[in-house]
Amino acid sequence: MWTKAVPAISLIGIVLSLPGPTKRYDGHSVLQILPKTIENVHQLIALSQKYHLDIWKSPRFLNDTFDVRVDPEQVISFVHDIESLGLKPTHWIKDVQKLIDEALPGRSRRATSFNIGAFNGHNSINTYLDSLSTNSRVSVHTMGHSYEGRTIKYVKISNNVGSGKKAIYADGGIHAREWLAVSTVLYMIDQMANNPSNDRTIEALLGKFDFYFAPVVNPDGYEYSRSHDRMWRKNRRPVQHGCTGVDLNRNFAYHWNPDNGGSHNPCEEVHSGTHAASEVETKVLQNFLCGNSNFIAYLNIHTYGQYWIYPWGYTPVLPADYRDLDHLGRAAATAIRHTHGTTFTVGEDTRVLYAAAGGADDYAKGACGVKYSYTVELRDTGRYGFVPPSSYIAPAGEETFAGFKAFATELVHYEHL
Ligand SMILES: [Zn+2]
C-alpha cells in the first residue's frame, strides 16, 4: 500500500535524485501502419496480441493509422509478419526512451511546487486545487479514493447566480500515461476559475452552466507512470500474481464485455476487469456521473489521435440523437482548428473499425442519461504519441479550451438554454 507517512523532505530528496521513471525503453520503436481494410485492422490487433505488444493507437476510421510500440528483440520478425500481410510499416518513433528523457522536467525544479506549464505530480495538483477554494467561484470536493488511498478531487466552478443550472463535467487521466489530458484539464480549470484574459465568453457561459472538472481520475496509475513506468496505462490493483491493473476505460458497467475491445487477461493493457465496475476508481466515477441530474455534457479526455467522438463504443449502432452529438462535436473541432490549425476528426466511437465496450462515455450516456457524452483524444497524431514534450502543454490547453468554449456556447443555442 501507499504510505502517507514519508516525511516531505525525503520525498523531495527521492524525486530530485531520480532521473525519471525507472523502467527503460531503450531502442523501443513505434511503428505506424496504414491498414487498407477492416480485416487488416483485425489482423494487426491479432499480431500485436501474439507478440504482446503495446498498441498506442487503433484506427477509428478508414485511412487512419495503427500505431504500436515494439521492443528491439521483436521488431524484425514483427515487421516481417506485417509485410506478409502486404502492409508497409514506418518507424515513426525510433527510440521511445530518447523521447522520455527529452520530455523530463528540469531536475532542479522542486517536485512539490505546482506549475501550470509543466507536468505536475498528483500531490501538487491536489494542493493547487485546494488553493483555489479561496476563489469565491470555486469549491473543491473529494470524489472518492483510489485503490492505494489517494484522494480523487474535483472542482465545481460557478458564478453562484441562480440555481438548477445545467452542468458540464470534464475529466482527465483515466489512462495513466496520458499526461497531456491532465495538464489540459488543469489549464481549463485555471481559465474558468481565474479568467486571466477577461474573456467575456467565460462570463457568459458561467451565466448558463455550472462546470465540474477532475484532472486525475486514476491517480495511482498516474503516479506510477511518473515514478516507475512512463508507459503505464491502467490502475494499480494487483489482479493476479505478476499482473497488475485494470483498464478503467473498459471497466464501466454499461454493456461491459471483455470480448469487445477489452481483455479477460490481467496481463494485457486493455484488461477489462474481473467483472463490470470491479475497480474502486470506476465505482467512484460512476457514482459521480449518475449522482448529478444537472449534467448535460461530459468530456472524458485522453490522448492521442485528435478525435472528438461520441457513443456508442460498444456497438456500431448509432444513438437515436447522434445528429445532436455530431453537430456540437463539429462546433468544437472548428474552434480547435482556428486556434493552432490542429485538425480533429468528429464521429461515432466505432464507425466502425474498432469497438471497445465498458467506456466512461457510454456509461455516462447510457446509464446516467448525460446526453452530450464524448471521448476527446487530444493532439497529436503520433509524432510524440504518449510522450509529448512540455512545450505541448500550452497549445494543447489553448486549442482544447477554445473547442470547449465553442461547444458550450453552441450547446446554449442548440438546446435553447
Ligand atoms: Zn486513453
Boltz pocket constraint, residues with backbone or C-beta under 6 A from the ligand:
constraints:
  - pocket:
      binder: B
      contacts: [[A, 175], [A, 178], [A, 301], [A, 302], [A, 303], [A, 304]]
      max_distance: 6.0
